[in-house]
Amino acid sequence: MTDEQPRHSGAIAIVAERARISTTDVDQGGVASALYRGRRLFARVLETRLVGTGLAILGIVLFCAIFADFISPYSPIDQDYLAITEAPSAAHPLGTDDLGRDVLSRIIYGSRVSIEVGVIAVGIAVSLGVTLGLLAGYKSGLVDDVVMRIVDALQAFPGLVLALGIAAALGPGIGNAMIAIGVVATPAIARLTRAQSLSVREREFVQAAQVIGASPFAIITRHIWPNVTAPIIVQATLLVGTAIVTEAGLSFLGVGVVPPTPSWGSMIRIGSQYLEVAPWIAFAPGVAIFATVLAFNFVGDGLRRALDPRLMARGRG
């Protein structure tokens, strides 16, 4: 027993020294190494079928969101009472709605809301979920129990119901919708981060960091967090699509984006009242939501395969 302890301590010391050398090498490698890894990752992502299609769709959506002021044929809020529920034509490729507003223009401007809500809401979820998950996974004990019981309480509610309750309590508006969606998505990130942290904290380089006197904050941020980012990136990409759908649901129910700001969900709510006489009002934003969410799922699947060596070993998907 006494012989094993020195050998164990010696092994940890060797790992600690290698960690120091590795850190120096990484600092010297610099930007070139990071760019090379980025190119390799992108190439592996593209090996999965339909990822290129997903990136193309997302490129179109992002282009519309960024340059909506320049490519939109009409203002999204201007009303034309002489063109109410007008069918698709050369003047209005996707028709007009119940107030004579151009549906194509509202779809283009609505992409801003969807992308903004998706990215910021998931950013809120990742910030909260990663913090809670790292604390619970590294500390364990009482901290783990308290954090996970809070997460369990949040997950006990159906996602849309919880988001609806939070948004209704905070009031309608895009900012409150982001907060509601972010809180709803937090448990998934927290559980994933905790599970990855529990595995990583038992590895030798974490023990080596503890032996050389690294603080818990340094261990979490410099040793555990970099080794759990891959699955979190994949999960976050998939959650963006979920956030877009949830925002559309909140807007459909009247507690999301406040009119007259164009939102795909509110457009579907208006169009649902005119399905028999003007189905294009609801059909166009529905297709936009479907295509955007599907594109995020394609990209997320590509990232999952590219970052998982077990799936890469099976060949192309």
DANOR-V999212 format. One record per helix or strand of 2 or more residues. SS is the DSSP state (H for helix, E for strand). FROM is the first residue (numbers start at 0). TO is the last residue. If there is no record, write none. Layout:
BEGIN
ss,from,to
SS,FROM,TO
SS,FROM,TO
END
This chain:
BEGIN
ss,from,to
H,1,45
H,50,65
H,67,70
H,102,138
H,140,154
H,158,169
H,173,199
H,203,210
H,215,226
H,228,251
H,263,273
H,279,306
H,308,311
END
